[in-house]
Amino acid sequence: MPWFLVVGGDMFRKLGILMAVMGLALPAWSAAGPGTISGYVRNAGGVPQMGAVVEVLGSAVLSSKVFTDDRGFYSIAGLLPGTYNLKVSAPSFLPALRERVGLRSGAKLMVNVTLTTLFEAIQLGPLRGPADDDDWKWTLRSVANRSILRVLPDGTTAIANEAGSDRDLKGSLMFMAGSESNGFGGASDMSTGFSIEHSLMSAGTLSVNGNVGYGGGVPTAVLRTSYTNHFSSGFEPSVAFTVRRLTSPDVNNLRGASLQSLSLTTADRMTLANILELKFGSELQTIQFMGRVNAFKPFGSADLHLTPNTVLEYQYASSIPNTRMEKGFDSTPSDLTETGPRMSITNFAPAVERAHHQEVSVSQRIGKNNVQAAFYSDRVIDPVLTGVGELSAESGDVLPDVYSGTFSYQGNDLETRGMRIVLQRKLLADLTATLDYAYGGVLDLARPDIELQDAREWIHTERRHALAAKFSGTIPHAKTRWIASYRWTSGSALTPVDLFNSSAGQADPYLNVFLRQPIPAVFLSVHMEMLVDLRNLLAQGYVPVMGRDGRTVYLVQSARSVRGGVAFNF
């Protein structure tokens, strides 16, 4: 065979192999087509930033820089698939960093960046909500709530922006019912609570929530509307309007009077540098009940962060705090008796409880332990005492409450000073233990078994010790959130020691259990929970007095209550 045919055949064979290899490679090359990353650069107020430098950093590209136009828009094309970091810088702003931006082949990805000034970056983050795992209520601000500062390989510092995961619309619907409590109060009652929360723009939150009760056939209602705005400068103003209507069941003796109240609450929070946080506000109440009564209730606090683990706080309050936040009832009242105002009557004349509480505390975090020492001064005018038993308003000194099976009785003024020590330790990732010791004055009945209409003459201020132990956590796998507490008092008392305690050691008197158990949802968009709320389960601390009809009723710190229900969250 001629030599040129041999050479030509070999050449054609190699050319065929080369074409086959290229035929296999071309689809792979075409699948790895370039992509584009684009977006807008604005400041915290939403103003476009012209001339900002956008730099792409990643293993698939050495470096690529572009500038934003007059609309704050940028676009970087020709990027191979991979993971990139975006660094954005502009005069008068701290550099911003978007990390781990994944780009697929041929994709066009939008990445918007918000630039932050130095003053905005050092502001403290938002307060922790009730759903956070850490229930250290006076805790220092976690770095997880602040803008994250990162040092880049080139030595510059940038703020790593994290995308939010909050939904624009949230809601809940809750049904609660109470059972008979073996004669210790608590007639059967049912209530329906609801809550709707909607995010407005990027910084505002509008919420509407309330509770409708229909136990005993007498309806009652609480409706609250609030708006909160979160400014990047650290201010957080809020305004709330609340309407309450509680119909008295004793229509004969109270002339069919119903308690109706309107309240306007305004509040604000601001942070100064990285050490001082101020919270202040007030509530203006107008109550219509056998006449008109007005009340003005200011509140405020100042937290000074001495070190990353130490906080010095001053607090002023004029209302008794509720425990709904800890139990997860962050907006909807869990009990109509907790909504206020705290009313009593004397000779058919209505009176509103007026209180003044001042407190100075020091909180210290030591490893897994949290310690607080506090000194307080309380003054309560026309205090409302709780009683259980069947009574009417015939004497003009008792205000029955059909919804909880209790009644309100006006005691003598309370003025006292005291102290508190709290120790909290996280035993496990899902188990926290808290001890609370308090010493101060309480109202006590010096002579039990007297007639109720004469009890006020024997009510005096006495000094008492109180010790509380509380455990809270989540059961693994079942995801059951639970709180169990017991608060002991050194002697008989009609009011708790440290009435305005809002620390992590706060606990209701005697034995209390609270459970929130998730239930597998039938509908994918709805989360169901079973609720159980047991208060003073052993019915302790009941001080007997005689009613006008000769039957025994009781004055108590906390009435025994057994309640349960189901909640739907969406």
C-alpha positions in Angstrom: 0.0 0.0 0.0 1.4 3.4 -0.9 2.8 5.3 2.0 0.6 8.4 1.5 -2.5 6.2 1.9 -1.2 4.9 5.2 -0.3 8.4 6.5 -3.7 9.7 5.3 -5.6 7.0 7.0 -3.8 7.6 10.3 -4.5 11.3 10.0 -8.2 10.8 9.4 -8.4 8.4 12.3 -6.8 11.0 14.7 -9.1 13.7 13.3 -12.1 11.6 14.0 -11.0 11.0 17.6 -10.4 14.7 18.0 -13.9 15.6 16.6 -15.5 13.0 19.0 -13.7 14.5 22.0 -14.8 18.0 21.0 -18.4 16.7 20.5 -18.4 15.5 24.1 -16.8 18.6 25.5 -19.0 21.2 23.8 -22.1 20.3 25.7 -20.2 20.6 29.0 -18.8 24.0 28.0 -22.2 25.3 26.9 -23.7 24.1 30.2 -21.1 26.2 32.1 -22.2 29.4 30.5 -21.5 32.7 32.2 -23.9 34.4 34.6 -24.7 37.9 35.8 -24.9 39.6 39.2 -26.7 42.9 39.4 -28.7 45.0 41.9 -29.2 48.4 43.5 -27.1 50.1 46.2 -29.0 52.3 48.6 -28.5 53.8 52.1 -30.6 53.0 55.1 -33.2 55.6 54.0 -33.6 54.0 50.6 -31.7 56.7 48.7 -29.8 55.3 45.6 -26.0 55.7 45.9 -24.3 56.8 42.7 -20.6 56.0 42.2 -20.4 53.2 44.7 -17.7 50.6 44.0 -19.0 47.0 43.7 -16.2 44.4 43.7 -16.7 40.7 43.1 -14.4 38.3 45.0 -14.3 34.6 44.4 -12.3 31.5 43.4 -13.7 31.6 39.8 -12.6 35.1 39.1 -9.6 37.1 40.4 -11.4 40.4 40.8 -13.9 42.5 39.0 -15.0 46.0 39.8 -17.9 48.2 38.6 -19.5 51.5 39.6 -23.2 52.2 40.2 -25.0 54.6 38.0 -27.3 57.5 39.0 -30.0 55.0 40.0 -27.6 53.1 42.2 -27.7 50.2 39.8 -24.7 47.9 39.0 -24.3 44.8 36.8 -21.4 42.4 36.5 -21.6 40.0 33.6 -19.5 37.1 32.3 -19.2 35.3 35.7 -18.6 31.6 35.8 -20.8 29.4 38.1 -19.6 29.4 41.6 -19.8 31.1 45.0 -18.8 34.8 45.3 -18.5 37.5 47.9 -19.6 41.1 47.0 -17.9 44.0 48.6 -19.6 47.4 48.2 -17.9 50.7 49.3 -18.8 54.4 49.0 -17.6 57.7 50.6 -19.1 58.4 54.1 -20.2 54.7 54.4 -18.8 51.6 55.9 -18.0 48.9 53.3 -20.7 46.3 53.0 -20.1 42.6 52.4 -22.6 40.0 51.0 -21.1 36.6 51.5 -21.6 33.2 49.9 -23.6 34.4 46.9 -24.3 31.3 44.8 -24.4 31.8 41.0 -25.7 29.0 38.7 -24.7 28.7 35.0 -26.5 31.3 32.9 -28.3 32.8 35.9 -29.1 36.5 36.4 -29.0 37.1 40.1 -30.3 40.3 41.8 -28.3 41.3 45.0 -29.4 44.6 46.6 -27.1 46.1 49.2 -27.8 48.7 51.9 -24.9 50.8 53.1 -24.6 51.8 56.7 -22.8 54.7 58.4 -20.5 54.3 61.4 -23.2 55.8 63.7 -25.8 53.4 62.5 -23.4 50.4 62.8 -22.7 51.0 66.5 -26.4 51.1 67.5 -27.6 48.2 69.7 -29.8 45.7 67.9 -33.5 45.1 68.6 -34.6 43.6 71.9 -35.1 39.8 72.0 -38.6 38.6 71.5 -40.5 36.1 73.6 -39.9 33.3 71.2 -36.1 33.4 71.7 -34.5 30.5 73.4 -32.6 32.7 75.8 -35.0 33.8 78.5 -32.5 35.9 80.4 -34.7 38.9 80.4 -32.2 41.5 81.4 -29.5 40.0 79.2 -26.9 42.1 77.5 -27.3 42.6 73.8 -26.0 39.6 71.8 -23.7 40.2 68.9 -26.2 38.1 66.9 -28.6 41.1 67.1 -26.1 43.6 65.8 -24.6 44.3 62.4 -21.8 41.8 61.9 -18.4 43.3 61.3 -15.9 41.2 59.2 -12.2 41.8 58.4 -11.5 41.0 54.8 -8.2 39.6 53.5 -7.2 43.1 52.2 -7.4 44.4 55.8 -10.6 46.4 55.4 -13.6 46.1 57.6 -17.1 45.5 56.1 -20.6 44.9 57.4 -22.0 41.5 56.5 -25.7 41.9 55.7 -27.9 39.0 56.4 -31.2 38.5 54.6 -34.2 38.5 56.9 -36.6 35.6 57.1 -39.6 37.3 58.8 -42.9 37.0 57.1 -44.9 40.1 56.1 -48.1 38.8 57.6 -48.4 36.7 60.8 -51.5 35.7 62.8 -52.8 33.5 65.5 -56.2 32.3 66.8 -56.5 30.9 70.3 -59.3 29.2 72.2 -59.1 28.9 76.0 -61.4 27.5 78.6 -61.3 27.2 82.4 -62.9 24.5 84.6 -64.3 24.4 88.1 -61.7 24.5 90.8 -63.1 22.5 93.6 -64.9 25.5 95.1 -61.8 27.6 95.2 -63.0 30.0 92.5 -62.8 29.9 88.8 -66.3 29.4 87.3 -66.2 27.8 83.9 -65.3 30.4 81.3 -64.3 30.4 77.6 -62.5 33.0 75.6 -61.2 33.4 72.0 -58.0 35.4 71.4 -56.7 36.6 68.0 -53.7 38.4 66.7 -52.7 39.8 63.3 -49.4 41.4 62.6 -48.4 43.0 59.3 -45.1 44.5 58.2 -45.3 47.9 56.6 -42.5 49.0 54.2 -39.3 47.8 55.7 -39.3 49.2 59.3 -43.0 49.4 60.4 -45.2 46.8 62.1 -49.0 47.1 62.5 -50.7 44.7 64.8 -54.3 44.1 65.8 -55.1 41.7 68.6 -57.7 41.1 71.3 -59.8 38.7 73.3 -63.5 37.9 73.5 -64.9 36.1 76.5 -68.3 34.5 76.8 -68.2 32.6 80.1 -71.4 32.6 82.1 -73.3 34.1 79.1 -72.0 37.6 79.8 -69.7 38.8 77.0 -66.6 40.8 77.4 -64.0 42.1 75.0 -60.5 43.6 74.7 -59.2 45.0 71.5 -55.8 46.5 70.9 -54.2 48.1 67.9 -50.6 49.1 67.8 -47.9 50.4 65.4 -44.2 50.2 65.9 -41.4 51.7 63.7 -37.8 50.5 63.8 -35.4 53.2 62.7 -31.8 52.3 61.7 -30.6 55.2 63.9 -31.7 53.2 67.0 -35.1 54.8 67.7 -38.1 52.6 68.1 -41.3 54.6 68.6 -44.6 52.8 69.1 -48.2 53.8 69.8 -51.1 51.6 70.9 -54.9 52.1 71.4 -56.8 49.7 73.6 -60.5 49.3 74.2 -61.9 47.2 77.0 -65.5 46.3 77.9 -66.2 44.2 81.0 -69.9 43.8 82.0 -70.6 43.3 85.7 -72.7 40.2 86.4 -74.2 41.8 89.5 -76.6 44.0 87.6 -79.0 44.5 90.5 -76.5 45.9 93.0 -74.2 47.7 90.6 -77.1 49.3 88.7 -76.2 47.4 85.5 -72.9 49.2 85.3 -70.3 47.9 82.8 -66.6 48.7 82.9 -65.5 50.4 79.8 -62.0 51.9 79.3 -60.0 53.5 76.6 -56.2 53.7 76.9 -53.6 55.3 74.7 -50.0 54.1 75.1 -46.9 55.7 73.6 -43.4 54.4 74.0 -40.0 54.8 72.5 -36.6 53.2 72.7 -33.3 54.7 71.8 -29.6 53.7 72.1 -26.6 56.0 72.6 -23.3 54.7 71.2 -22.8 51.2 72.5 -23.3 51.6 76.2 -26.7 53.3 77.0 -30.2 52.1 76.2 -33.3 54.2 77.1 -36.9 53.1 77.1 -39.7 55.4 78.1 -43.4 55.9 77.6 -46.8 56.4 79.2 -50.3 55.1 79.2 -53.3 57.4 79.6 -56.5 55.5 80.7 -60.1 56.7 80.8 -62.4 54.4 82.7 -66.2 54.6 82.7 -67.6 52.6 85.6 -70.2 54.1 87.9 -68.7 57.5 87.0 -65.6 58.5 85.1 -62.0 57.9 86.3 -58.8 58.9 84.6 -55.3 57.5 85.2 -51.9 58.5 83.9 -49.2 55.7 84.1 -45.7 56.6 83.0 -42.9 54.0 82.7 -39.2 54.0 81.7 -35.8 52.4 82.2 -32.1 53.2 81.5 -29.6 50.4 80.9 -25.9 51.3 81.2 -23.6 48.6 79.8 -20.5 48.9 81.9 -18.8 46.0 80.3 -19.8 43.3 77.7 -21.0 41.2 80.7 -22.3 43.8 83.1 -25.4 46.0 83.1 -26.5 48.7 85.5 -30.2 49.5 85.2 -32.7 52.0 86.7 -36.4 51.2 86.2 -39.6 53.1 86.9 -43.0 51.5 86.6 -46.6 52.4 87.5 -48.3 49.2 86.5 -47.8 45.6 87.7 -46.0 43.6 85.0 -47.7 40.6 83.4 -46.2 37.2 82.6 -47.6 36.7 79.1 -44.4 37.5 77.3 -42.6 34.6 79.0 -45.4 32.2 78.1 -45.4 33.2 74.5 -48.5 35.4 74.6 -46.6 38.3 73.2 -49.6 40.2 71.9 -52.9 38.5 72.7 -54.0 38.5 76.4 -54.0 35.0 77.8 -56.5 36.0 80.5 -59.0 38.8 80.6 -58.1 39.4 84.2 -54.6 40.4 83.1 -55.6 43.2 80.9 -56.4 45.9 83.5 -57.3 48.4 84.6 -57.1 47.2 88.3 -60.4 48.5 89.8 -62.1 48.3 93.2 -65.0 50.0 94.9 -65.6 51.4 98.3 -69.1 52.5 99.3 -70.0 52.1 95.6 -67.3 54.6 94.7 -64.8 53.3 92.0 -61.1 53.6 92.5 -58.1 52.8 90.2 -55.0 51.2 91.7 -52.1 53.7 91.4 -48.5 52.5 91.9 -45.0 53.9 91.9 -42.1 51.5 91.6 -38.4 52.4 91.4 -35.6 49.9 91.1 -31.8 49.9 90.7 -30.2 46.6 89.7 -26.8 45.2 88.6 -26.7 42.2 86.3 -23.6 40.1 85.7 -23.0 37.2 83.3 -20.4 34.8 84.5 -19.9 31.9 82.2 -23.2 29.9 82.1 -24.4 31.8 85.1 -26.4 35.0 85.3 -26.7 37.0 88.5 -28.8 40.0 89.4 -28.9 42.1 92.6 -31.7 44.7 92.9 -33.0 47.2 95.4 -36.5 48.6 95.0 -39.0 51.0 96.5 -42.8 50.5 96.1 -45.8 52.6 96.9 -49.3 51.4 95.9 -52.4 53.5 96.5 -55.8 51.8 96.7 -54.3 48.4 96.0 -56.6 45.7 94.6 -56.7 42.5 96.6 -58.0 39.2 95.1 -60.6 37.1 96.7 -62.4 33.8 95.8 -65.9 32.8 96.7 -69.5 33.7 95.9 -70.2 37.3 96.8 -72.5 40.1 95.6 -71.8 43.8 95.4 -74.6 44.5 97.9 -72.3 46.1 100.5 -70.7 48.4 97.9 -67.1 47.2 98.9 -66.8 44.1 96.6 -66.4 44.0 92.8 -67.3 40.5 91.6 -65.6 39.1 88.5 -67.6 36.4 86.7 -64.8 35.6 84.2 -62.3 34.3 86.8 -64.7 33.4 89.6 -63.0 35.9 91.9 -63.8 39.3 93.4 -61.8 42.5 94.0 -61.4 44.1 97.4 -59.6 47.3 98.2 -56.8 47.1 100.8 -54.9 49.8 102.6 -52.0 51.6 100.9 -48.7 49.6 100.7 -45.4 51.4 101.0 -42.2 49.3 101.3 -38.6 48.9 100.3 -36.8 45.7 99.6 -34.2 43.7 97.8 -33.9 40.9 95.3 -31.2 38.4 94.3 -31.6 36.2 91.2 -29.3 33.4 90.0 -29.9 31.7 86.6 -28.0 28.9 85.1 -28.4 27.1 81.8 -28.0 23.4 82.8 -28.5 22.0 79.3 -29.1 23.4 75.9 -32.8 23.0 76.5 -33.0 23.3 80.3 -32.7 26.5 82.4 -32.9 26.8 86.2 -33.6 30.0 88.1 -33.6 30.9 91.8 -35.1 34.1 93.1 -34.9 35.4 96.7 -36.8 38.6 97.7 -37.3 40.5 100.9 -39.8 43.3 101.4 -43.2 44.3 102.6 -46.6 42.7 101.9 -50.2 43.4 102.9 -51.4 40.9 105.5 -54.6 40.3 107.5 -53.6 40.4 111.2 -56.9 38.8 112.3 -58.3 36.0 110.0 -61.9 34.8 110.2 -63.4 38.3 110.6 -66.1 39.7 108.5 -65.0 41.0 105.1 -66.5 44.5 105.6 -64.2 44.9 108.7 -61.1 43.3 107.1 -59.6 46.6 106.0 -59.1 47.7 109.6 -56.9 44.7 110.2 -54.8 44.9 107.0 -51.3 46.1 107.7 -47.9 46.0 106.0 -45.6 43.1 107.2 -42.1 42.1 106.2 -41.7 38.8 104.5 -39.1 36.6 102.8 -39.9 34.8 99.5 -38.0 32.1 97.7 -38.8 30.9 94.2 -37.4 28.1 92.0 -38.2 27.9 88.3 -37.3 25.5 85.6 -38.0 26.0 81.9 -37.0 24.4 78.7 -38.0 22.4 75.7 -38.5 18.6 75.5 -36.4 17.2 72.6 -38.2 15.6 69.7 -41.6 16.5 71.1 -40.7 20.2 71.1 -42.8 20.8 74.2 -42.1 24.2 75.8 -42.7 24.1 79.5 -42.3 26.3 82.6 -42.7 24.9 86.2 -42.2 27.1 89.3 -42.9 27.2 93.0 -42.8 30.4 95.1 -42.7 30.2 98.9 -43.5 33.0 101.3 -42.3 33.0 104.9 -45.8 33.8 106.3 -49.4 34.6 105.3 -49.7 37.4 102.8 -52.4 39.0 100.7 -49.9 40.4 98.1 -46.7 38.9 96.8 -43.3 40.0 97.9 -41.6 42.1 95.2 -44.8 42.9 93.4 -43.2 44.5 90.4 -40.6 41.8 89.8 -40.0 41.6 86.0 -36.7 39.8 86.0 -36.0 36.2 84.9 -36.7 35.1 88.4 -40.3 36.3 88.4 -42.8 33.6 89.3 -46.4 33.5 90.4 -47.1 32.4 94.0 -46.9 28.7 94.9 -47.0 25.9 92.3 -47.5 26.8 88.7 -47.1 24.8 85.4 -47.4 26.0 81.8 -47.1 23.9 78.7 -47.1 24.6 74.9 -47.2 21.4 72.8 -47.0 21.6 69.0 -49.6 19.5 67.2 -49.0 18.0 63.7 -50.8 20.4 61.4 -53.5 19.2 59.0 -53.0 22.3 56.9 -49.4 23.0 55.8 -49.6 26.8 56.4 -51.1 26.5 59.9 -49.1 25.6 63.1 -51.2 24.2 65.9 -50.4 24.2 69.6 -52.0 22.8 72.7 -51.9 25.1 75.8 -52.2 24.2 79.5 -51.9 26.9 82.2 -52.1 25.8 85.8 -51.8 28.4 88.6 -51.6 27.8 92.3 -52.4 24.2 91.6 -52.4 23.2 95.3 -54.7 26.2 96.3 -52.3 27.5 98.9 -52.2 30.8 100.7 -56.0 31.1 101.2 -56.8 33.5 104.1 -60.5 32.9 105.3 -62.9 35.8 106.0 -66.7 35.8 106.6 -69.1 37.2 104.0 -72.3 39.0 105.0 -74.3 35.8 104.5 -72.1 33.9 107.0 -70.3 31.9 104.3 -66.6 31.7 104.2 -64.7 33.4 101.4 -61.0 33.8 100.9 -58.4 36.6 100.3 -55.5 35.2 98.3 -52.3 36.2 96.5 -53.2 34.0 93.6 -56.5 32.2 92.9 -56.3 28.6 91.8 -56.9 28.3 88.1 -57.0 25.4 85.6 -57.1 26.5 82.0 -56.4 24.9 78.7 -56.9 25.4 75.0 -55.5 25.3 71.5 -53.8 27.9 69.3 -53.5 28.2 65.5 -50.5 30.2 64.2 -50.1 31.1 60.6 
